[in-house]
Amino acid sequence: MKTRKKLGLGRRNEKRDVRPVWAACAALLDYPDERLIEGLDGIAALVPDDPHLQPVIEHLRTHSLRELQVDYVKAFDLTRKCSPYLTYFSHGDTRRRGLALVEFKETYRAAGVEFDPSEDELPDHLSVVLQFGALVDTAGALKLLLDHRAGVEMLRLALENFDDGDGSPWWGVVAAVCATLPPLDGDEADAVRRLVEAGPPAEEVGLGGYGDPALQAPPAAGPTLISSARIPVGAP
């Protein structure tokens, strides 16, 4: 994992089509199951030259499914700062988080898709946002990512420094996402620094009908992504 720090995050091509990267990242951030492992060749074909994602794909290929599932839960479900739910970083378990989740659903609805409320997932899961951007509305997803940029960067840093600095295998996925975003400006960099120092808000008031799986075990099949249309992750 030490090679991860040699990969730059500052070079961004504004004309680059980010959809293949986002589609690949959406799949790789899913809870590991047999379907994901079987689809690795297709995911790799989407991003053949991506320096962040190819090591992740190789890691998934060379470790047992059980190992991958244990590592995934250890990182994303048992570590507060590694939550994949974007509103958790800005609102924690506060009343404001419920309103923020509604904004995600409204963004999806405005693009013509409905988030499936019957699934054990929340609309602010990074994997959901990325699939939405890859297959439905790139601009809408980009706005959600930029509105929660500090949380995305916080997740990247937390995964990079996970396990006493050894890093998480999934660091490269979030690093690849960050590499598709504009460079951080001064205010955003300050917001990231404050979030790293303080962590997410901790007031626990519940989220009503949304539930809060941020610190629970993932569903057996991993996140169900966008809408009743059941759009699969794949090439845009």
C-alpha positions as CSV (number, residue, x, y, z in Angstrom):
1,M,0.0,0.0,0.0
2,K,3.0,2.4,0.3
3,T,2.8,3.2,-3.4
4,R,-0.5,5.0,-2.9
5,K,1.3,8.1,-1.7
6,K,3.3,8.4,-4.9
7,L,0.1,8.9,-7.0
8,G,-0.7,12.5,-7.5
9,L,-4.3,13.9,-7.1
10,G,-3.6,17.3,-8.5
11,R,-3.7,16.6,-12.2
12,R,-7.2,16.9,-13.6
13,N,-8.3,17.0,-17.2
14,E,-11.3,19.3,-17.4
15,K,-12.4,17.7,-20.7
16,R,-12.1,14.2,-19.4
17,D,-15.2,12.0,-19.5
18,V,-15.6,11.1,-15.8
19,R,-18.5,8.6,-16.4
20,P,-16.4,5.5,-16.9
21,V,-14.4,6.3,-13.7
22,W,-17.5,7.0,-11.7
23,A,-19.2,3.8,-13.0
24,A,-16.2,1.7,-12.0
25,C,-15.9,3.4,-8.6
26,A,-19.6,2.9,-7.9
27,A,-19.2,-0.8,-8.5
28,L,-15.9,-1.1,-6.5
29,L,-17.5,0.7,-3.5
30,D,-20.2,-1.8,-3.3
31,Y,-20.1,-4.5,-0.6
32,P,-18.0,-7.3,-2.1
33,D,-20.0,-10.3,-3.3
34,E,-19.7,-12.9,-6.1
35,R,-21.4,-10.6,-8.6
36,L,-18.7,-7.9,-8.1
37,I,-15.8,-10.4,-8.4
38,E,-17.3,-11.9,-11.6
39,G,-17.6,-8.4,-13.0
40,L,-14.0,-7.3,-12.4
41,D,-12.9,-7.8,-16.0
42,G,-15.6,-5.5,-17.2
43,I,-14.8,-2.9,-14.6
44,A,-11.1,-3.0,-15.4
45,A,-12.0,-2.5,-19.1
46,L,-13.7,0.8,-18.2
47,V,-10.6,2.3,-16.6
48,P,-7.6,0.5,-18.2
49,D,-5.1,3.3,-17.4
50,D,-6.3,4.6,-14.1
51,P,-3.4,4.4,-11.6
52,H,-5.7,4.4,-8.6
53,L,-8.2,1.8,-9.6
54,Q,-6.1,-0.9,-11.2
55,P,-4.4,-1.7,-7.8
56,V,-7.8,-2.0,-6.2
57,I,-9.1,-4.3,-8.9
58,E,-5.9,-6.5,-8.5
59,H,-6.4,-6.6,-4.8
60,L,-10.0,-7.8,-5.3
61,R,-8.8,-10.5,-7.7
62,T,-6.1,-11.8,-5.4
63,H,-7.9,-12.1,-2.0
64,S,-10.7,-14.3,-0.9
65,L,-14.2,-13.1,-0.8
66,R,-14.4,-13.6,2.9
67,E,-11.2,-11.5,3.4
68,L,-12.6,-8.7,1.3
69,Q,-15.9,-8.7,3.1
70,V,-14.2,-8.6,6.5
71,D,-12.0,-5.7,5.4
72,Y,-14.9,-3.8,3.9
73,V,-16.9,-4.0,7.1
74,K,-13.9,-3.1,9.2
75,A,-13.3,0.1,7.1
76,F,-16.7,1.3,6.2
77,D,-19.0,0.1,8.9
78,L,-16.9,0.0,12.0
79,T,-14.9,3.2,11.5
80,R,-16.8,6.5,12.0
81,K,-14.5,8.6,9.7
82,C,-14.7,6.1,6.9
83,S,-18.5,6.3,6.5
84,P,-19.5,6.2,2.8
85,Y,-22.6,8.3,3.5
86,L,-21.8,11.8,2.5
87,T,-24.3,13.7,4.7
88,Y,-22.9,11.9,7.7
89,F,-19.8,14.0,7.5
90,S,-21.6,17.3,7.4
91,H,-24.5,16.5,9.7
92,G,-23.7,13.4,11.7
93,D,-26.9,12.0,13.3
94,T,-28.7,15.3,13.6
95,R,-32.1,16.5,12.4
96,R,-30.4,18.4,9.6
97,R,-29.3,15.2,8.0
98,G,-32.8,14.1,7.3
99,L,-33.4,17.3,5.2
100,A,-30.1,16.8,3.4
101,L,-31.1,13.2,2.5
102,V,-34.3,14.6,0.9
103,E,-32.2,16.9,-1.2
104,F,-30.4,13.8,-2.7
105,K,-33.7,12.2,-3.5
106,E,-35.0,15.3,-5.1
107,T,-31.9,15.6,-7.3
108,Y,-32.5,12.0,-8.5
109,R,-36.2,12.7,-9.1
110,A,-35.5,15.8,-11.1
111,A,-33.4,13.7,-13.5
112,G,-36.3,11.3,-13.9
113,V,-35.4,8.4,-11.5
114,E,-36.7,7.4,-8.2
115,F,-34.6,6.1,-5.3
116,D,-36.0,2.8,-4.1
117,P,-37.0,3.3,-0.5
118,S,-37.5,-0.4,0.1
119,E,-33.8,-1.2,0.0
120,D,-31.5,-1.1,3.0
121,E,-29.5,1.9,1.7
122,L,-29.5,5.7,1.9
123,P,-29.5,8.0,-1.1
124,D,-26.3,9.7,0.0
125,H,-24.1,6.6,-0.2
126,L,-21.1,7.6,-2.4
127,S,-21.7,4.6,-4.6
128,V,-25.3,5.7,-5.3
129,V,-24.2,9.2,-6.2
130,L,-21.5,7.9,-8.5
131,Q,-23.8,5.6,-10.4
132,F,-26.3,8.3,-10.8
133,G,-23.6,10.5,-12.3
134,A,-22.3,7.8,-14.5
135,L,-25.6,6.7,-16.0
136,V,-28.2,9.4,-15.5
137,D,-27.1,13.0,-14.7
138,T,-23.4,13.8,-14.5
139,A,-23.9,17.5,-13.7
140,G,-26.4,16.7,-11.0
141,A,-24.1,14.2,-9.3
142,L,-21.2,16.6,-9.6
143,K,-23.1,19.2,-7.7
144,L,-23.9,16.7,-4.9
145,L,-20.2,15.7,-4.7
146,L,-19.0,19.3,-4.6
147,D,-21.7,20.3,-2.1
148,H,-20.2,17.5,0.1
149,R,-16.6,17.9,-1.0
150,A,-15.2,18.1,2.5
151,G,-16.8,14.7,3.3
152,V,-15.4,13.1,0.2
153,E,-11.9,14.3,1.0
154,M,-12.3,13.3,4.6
155,L,-13.2,9.8,3.5
156,R,-10.1,9.7,1.2
157,L,-7.8,10.8,4.0
158,A,-9.4,8.4,6.5
159,L,-8.9,5.4,4.2
160,E,-5.4,6.5,3.3
161,N,-4.5,6.5,7.0
162,F,-6.6,3.6,8.0
163,D,-5.2,0.7,10.1
164,D,-2.5,2.8,11.8
165,G,-1.3,4.2,8.5
166,D,-1.2,1.0,6.4
167,G,-4.2,2.2,4.5
168,S,-7.3,0.6,3.2
169,P,-7.5,-1.3,-0.1
170,W,-10.4,1.0,-1.0
171,W,-8.4,4.2,-0.7
172,G,-7.7,4.1,-4.4
173,V,-11.4,4.2,-5.2
174,V,-12.0,7.4,-3.4
175,A,-8.7,8.8,-4.6
176,A,-9.9,8.1,-8.2
177,V,-13.1,10.0,-7.5
178,C,-11.2,13.0,-6.0
179,A,-9.0,13.1,-9.1
180,T,-12.1,13.8,-11.3
181,L,-13.1,16.8,-9.2
182,P,-11.7,20.4,-9.4
183,P,-8.8,21.3,-7.2
184,L,-9.7,22.3,-3.7
185,D,-9.9,26.0,-3.1
186,G,-8.8,27.7,0.1
187,D,-12.2,27.5,1.8
188,E,-12.7,23.8,0.9
189,A,-9.3,22.9,2.1
190,D,-10.1,24.7,5.4
191,A,-13.3,22.8,5.7
192,V,-11.5,19.5,5.2
193,R,-9.0,20.4,7.9
194,R,-11.7,21.3,10.3
195,L,-13.6,18.1,9.6
196,V,-10.4,16.0,10.1
197,E,-9.8,17.7,13.4
198,A,-13.4,17.5,14.8
199,G,-15.0,14.6,13.0
200,P,-18.7,14.4,12.1
201,P,-21.3,16.0,14.4
202,A,-22.3,13.5,17.1
203,E,-25.8,14.6,18.3
204,E,-28.0,11.4,18.0
205,V,-31.6,12.1,17.2
206,G,-32.5,9.5,14.7
207,L,-33.5,9.8,11.0
208,G,-37.1,8.6,11.1
209,G,-38.0,6.5,8.1
210,Y,-34.5,6.6,6.7
211,G,-32.8,4.6,9.4
212,D,-29.1,4.9,9.8
213,P,-27.0,2.0,8.5
214,A,-23.7,4.1,8.7
215,L,-22.4,2.0,11.6
216,Q,-24.3,-1.3,10.9
217,A,-23.3,-4.4,8.9
218,P,-24.1,-4.0,5.2
219,P,-27.0,-5.8,3.5
220,A,-26.0,-9.2,2.2
221,A,-26.1,-8.2,-1.5
222,G,-24.5,-4.7,-0.9
223,P,-26.1,-1.4,-1.8
224,T,-28.9,-1.3,-4.3
225,L,-28.2,1.7,-6.3
226,I,-30.5,3.9,-8.4
227,S,-34.2,3.8,-8.6
228,S,-36.9,1.4,-9.6
229,A,-35.3,1.1,-13.1
230,R,-32.6,-1.1,-11.5
231,I,-29.9,0.5,-13.7
232,P,-26.8,-1.8,-13.6
233,V,-23.4,-0.4,-13.1
234,G,-21.5,-0.5,-16.4
235,A,-20.2,1.5,-19.2
236,P,-22.2,4.8,-19.8
